[in-house]
Amino acid sequence: MPRKLVVANWKMHGSLASNQQLLEAYIQTLKSLENVDVVVCVPYPYLAQAQSLLASSSIAWGAQNVSKDTLGAYTGEVSALMLRDFGAKYVIIGHSERATAYCESDENVATKFMQAKAHGLIPILCVGETLIEREAGMMEMVVAKQLDTIIQMYGAALFANAVIAYEPIWAIGSGLAATPDQAQSMHEFIRNRIASHDEDAANSLKILYGGSVNPQNAVQLFVMQNINGGLIGRCSLNAQEFEGICRAAN
């Protein structure tokens, strides 16, 4: 069975003092877990702090977004090469909170995904549907479009050794998670969709579930065959709850 992957997404939370306390707690409580990979994605200003505190640990770090451009006159943007300067290994791409608030198109997300892969970062591509789309039975159509945009623009081989996070938009931060069967069904659909274009890429792909994961439901979610771990928001800000989720994955 492949190792599970658990990713902490701090979103726009943190300070130098609180980050140090939380990261030190991560290091202490997670050091005994040998069968799970752990990543923390921090706001841009704290990448240097994450690098300093985590460099000697088994916990990897990354960012929550990246520019679709390599360099140039793009005020306020942060490139993949800049993330690499701070030892980042992972980057979240296309999180629904960003896509909604900043009107990111599937094409922009696809280009960011390509940029991450081109510069040696592991992209964590977020896909998912709204509650209206699920109730209308359109959830697979919506997720397929998000995946197919990348395949059409850059080819399915780009998914090799990448990460996809299925995050039903209706579950994020709501306390209402998808059932294990709902999540498993979508994860299987995602892998099969990629496999229909490139089986090797699909086999090397990790598919995480995100959306109100907690230590209790993590146990039921992580035993499902196609759920390779979790992308964790709110509970990643509490060291004890995050430890519980990582132990479920371990």
C-alpha positions as CSV (number, residue, x, y, z in Angstrom):
1,M,0.0,0.0,0.0
2,P,1.5,3.4,-1.0
3,R,2.4,5.8,1.8
4,K,-0.3,8.3,2.7
5,L,0.3,12.0,2.3
6,V,-1.2,14.6,4.7
7,V,-0.9,18.3,3.8
8,A,-1.6,21.2,6.2
9,N,-3.1,24.2,4.5
10,W,-2.8,27.1,6.9
11,K,-4.6,29.5,4.6
12,M,-4.3,33.1,5.7
13,H,-3.4,32.4,9.3
14,G,-0.2,32.7,11.3
15,S,2.4,35.0,12.9
16,L,6.1,34.4,13.6
17,A,5.3,33.5,17.3
18,S,2.3,31.3,16.7
19,N,3.9,29.6,13.7
20,Q,7.0,28.7,15.7
21,Q,4.8,27.2,18.5
22,L,2.8,25.2,16.0
23,L,5.7,23.9,13.9
24,E,7.6,22.9,17.0
25,A,4.5,20.9,18.1
26,Y,4.3,19.3,14.7
27,I,8.0,18.2,14.9
28,Q,7.6,16.8,18.4
29,T,4.3,15.0,18.0
30,L,4.8,13.6,14.4
31,K,8.4,12.4,14.6
32,S,7.4,8.9,15.6
33,L,5.1,8.5,12.5
34,E,7.1,6.5,9.9
35,N,4.4,5.5,7.4
36,V,3.0,8.9,6.4
37,D,4.5,11.9,4.6
38,V,3.6,15.3,6.1
39,V,3.7,18.7,4.3
40,V,2.8,22.2,5.6
41,C,1.8,24.9,3.1
42,V,2.3,28.3,4.7
43,P,1.6,31.9,3.6
44,Y,4.4,33.3,1.5
45,P,6.0,35.5,4.2
46,Y,6.6,32.5,6.4
47,L,8.4,30.3,3.9
48,A,11.8,31.3,5.4
49,Q,10.6,30.5,8.9
50,A,9.3,27.1,7.8
51,Q,12.5,26.3,6.0
52,S,14.5,27.2,9.1
53,L,12.4,25.2,11.6
54,L,11.7,22.2,9.4
55,A,14.9,21.6,7.5
56,S,16.2,19.1,10.0
57,S,12.8,17.3,10.3
58,S,10.9,14.9,8.1
59,I,8.2,17.4,7.4
60,A,8.2,19.1,4.0
61,W,6.9,22.6,3.3
62,G,5.4,24.5,0.5
63,A,3.2,27.4,-0.6
64,Q,-0.5,28.0,-1.2
65,N,-0.2,29.5,-4.7
66,V,2.2,30.3,-7.5
67,S,2.4,32.6,-10.4
68,K,1.5,31.3,-13.9
69,D,4.6,33.3,-15.1
70,T,8.3,32.5,-14.7
71,L,9.5,36.1,-14.1
72,G,8.8,39.6,-15.3
73,A,6.8,42.7,-14.6
74,Y,4.0,41.0,-12.5
75,T,3.8,43.1,-9.4
76,G,2.8,41.1,-6.3
77,E,3.3,37.7,-8.0
78,V,5.6,34.9,-6.7
79,S,7.2,32.5,-9.1
80,A,8.0,28.8,-8.8
81,L,11.7,29.7,-8.9
82,M,11.2,32.0,-5.9
83,L,9.5,29.2,-4.0
84,R,12.4,26.9,-4.8
85,D,14.8,29.4,-3.2
86,F,13.1,28.8,0.1
87,G,13.3,25.0,-0.2
88,A,9.6,24.6,-1.0
89,K,8.8,21.2,-2.4
90,Y,5.0,21.5,-2.8
91,V,2.5,24.1,-3.9
92,I,-1.3,24.2,-3.8
93,I,-2.8,25.0,-7.2
94,G,-6.3,26.2,-7.9
95,H,-7.9,26.1,-4.4
96,S,-11.6,26.9,-4.7
97,E,-11.3,29.8,-2.2
98,R,-8.8,31.4,-4.6
99,A,-10.6,30.4,-7.8
100,T,-13.8,32.0,-6.5
101,A,-12.4,35.1,-4.9
102,Y,-9.9,36.0,-7.6
103,C,-11.7,34.6,-10.6
104,E,-9.1,32.1,-11.6
105,S,-10.0,30.2,-14.8
106,D,-9.3,26.5,-15.4
107,E,-6.7,27.7,-18.0
108,N,-4.8,29.8,-15.5
109,V,-4.8,26.9,-13.0
110,A,-3.5,24.6,-15.8
111,T,-0.6,27.0,-16.5
112,K,0.3,27.2,-12.8
113,F,0.3,23.4,-12.7
114,M,2.7,23.3,-15.6
115,Q,4.9,26.0,-14.1
116,A,5.2,24.0,-10.8
117,K,6.1,20.8,-12.7
118,A,8.5,22.6,-15.0
119,H,10.5,24.0,-12.0
120,G,10.6,20.9,-9.8
121,L,7.7,21.5,-7.5
122,I,5.0,19.0,-6.7
123,P,1.7,20.6,-7.5
124,I,-1.4,19.8,-5.3
125,L,-4.2,20.5,-7.8
126,C,-7.5,21.2,-6.1
127,V,-10.7,20.1,-7.9
128,G,-14.3,19.9,-6.7
129,E,-17.9,20.8,-7.2
130,T,-20.4,23.1,-5.5
131,L,-23.5,21.8,-3.7
132,I,-25.8,22.9,-6.5
133,E,-23.6,21.0,-9.0
134,R,-23.6,17.8,-6.8
135,E,-27.4,18.0,-6.3
136,A,-27.8,18.3,-10.1
137,G,-25.6,15.2,-10.6
138,M,-23.0,17.2,-12.4
139,M,-20.1,16.6,-10.0
140,E,-18.1,14.3,-12.4
141,M,-18.7,16.6,-15.3
142,V,-17.3,19.6,-13.3
143,V,-14.2,17.7,-12.1
144,A,-13.6,16.2,-15.6
145,K,-13.5,19.7,-17.1
146,Q,-10.9,20.8,-14.5
147,L,-8.7,17.8,-15.3
148,D,-9.3,17.9,-19.1
149,T,-8.1,21.5,-19.3
150,I,-4.7,20.4,-18.2
151,I,-4.7,17.3,-20.4
152,Q,-5.7,19.4,-23.5
153,M,-3.2,22.1,-22.8
154,Y,-0.2,20.2,-21.7
155,G,-0.8,16.4,-21.9
156,A,-1.8,13.8,-19.3
157,A,1.8,12.9,-18.6
158,L,2.1,16.1,-16.6
159,F,0.1,14.3,-13.9
160,A,2.9,11.9,-13.2
161,N,4.0,12.0,-9.6
162,A,1.7,15.0,-8.9
163,V,-1.0,15.3,-6.3
164,I,-4.7,16.0,-6.8
165,A,-6.9,17.1,-3.9
166,Y,-10.6,16.4,-4.3
167,E,-12.3,19.2,-2.3
168,P,-16.0,19.4,-2.6
169,I,-16.6,23.1,-2.3
170,W,-19.7,22.6,-0.2
171,A,-17.6,20.8,2.4
172,I,-14.7,23.2,2.8
173,G,-14.8,24.8,6.3
174,S,-18.5,23.8,6.7
175,G,-18.0,20.9,9.2
176,L,-19.8,18.7,6.7
177,A,-17.5,16.2,5.0
178,A,-18.3,14.0,2.0
179,T,-19.1,10.4,3.1
180,P,-16.3,7.9,2.6
181,D,-18.3,6.4,-0.2
182,Q,-18.8,9.7,-1.9
183,A,-15.1,10.6,-1.7
184,Q,-14.0,7.1,-2.8
185,S,-16.3,7.3,-5.8
186,M,-14.9,10.6,-7.0
187,H,-11.3,9.6,-6.3
188,E,-11.8,6.5,-8.4
189,F,-13.4,8.7,-11.2
190,I,-10.4,11.0,-11.1
191,R,-7.8,8.2,-11.4
192,N,-9.7,6.5,-14.2
193,R,-10.0,9.8,-16.0
194,I,-6.3,10.3,-16.0
195,A,-5.7,6.6,-16.7
196,S,-7.8,6.8,-19.9
197,H,-5.1,9.1,-21.3
198,D,-2.0,7.9,-19.4
199,E,-2.1,4.9,-17.2
200,D,1.5,5.3,-15.8
201,A,0.7,8.9,-14.8
202,A,-2.5,7.8,-13.1
203,N,-0.7,5.0,-11.2
204,S,1.9,7.5,-9.8
205,L,-0.6,10.1,-8.8
206,K,-1.7,10.7,-5.2
207,I,-5.3,11.7,-4.7
208,L,-6.1,13.4,-1.4
209,Y,-9.5,14.2,0.2
210,G,-10.1,17.7,1.6
211,G,-13.1,19.3,3.1
212,S,-13.8,19.3,6.9
213,V,-11.4,16.4,7.7
214,N,-11.0,15.8,11.4
215,P,-9.4,13.1,13.6
216,Q,-12.7,11.2,13.8
217,N,-13.7,11.0,10.1
218,A,-10.1,10.7,8.9
219,V,-10.1,7.1,10.1
220,Q,-13.1,6.2,7.9
221,L,-11.8,8.2,4.9
222,F,-8.2,7.0,4.8
223,V,-9.1,3.3,4.7
224,M,-10.8,3.8,1.3
225,Q,-8.8,2.3,-1.5
226,N,-8.4,5.4,-3.7
227,I,-8.0,8.0,-0.9
228,N,-4.2,8.5,-0.5
229,G,-4.4,11.1,2.3
230,G,-5.8,14.5,3.1
231,L,-5.5,18.2,2.5
232,I,-6.3,19.7,5.9
233,G,-7.4,23.3,6.6
234,R,-8.9,24.2,10.0
235,C,-7.6,21.2,11.9
236,S,-4.1,21.9,10.8
237,L,-4.0,25.0,13.0
238,N,-4.4,22.8,16.1
239,A,-1.4,20.6,16.7
240,Q,-3.4,17.9,18.6
241,E,-6.1,17.6,16.0
242,F,-3.5,17.5,13.2
243,E,-1.6,14.8,15.0
244,G,-4.8,12.8,15.2
245,I,-5.3,13.0,11.5
246,C,-1.7,12.1,10.7
247,R,-1.9,9.1,13.0
248,A,-5.0,8.0,11.2
249,A,-3.1,8.1,8.0
250,N,-0.1,6.4,9.5
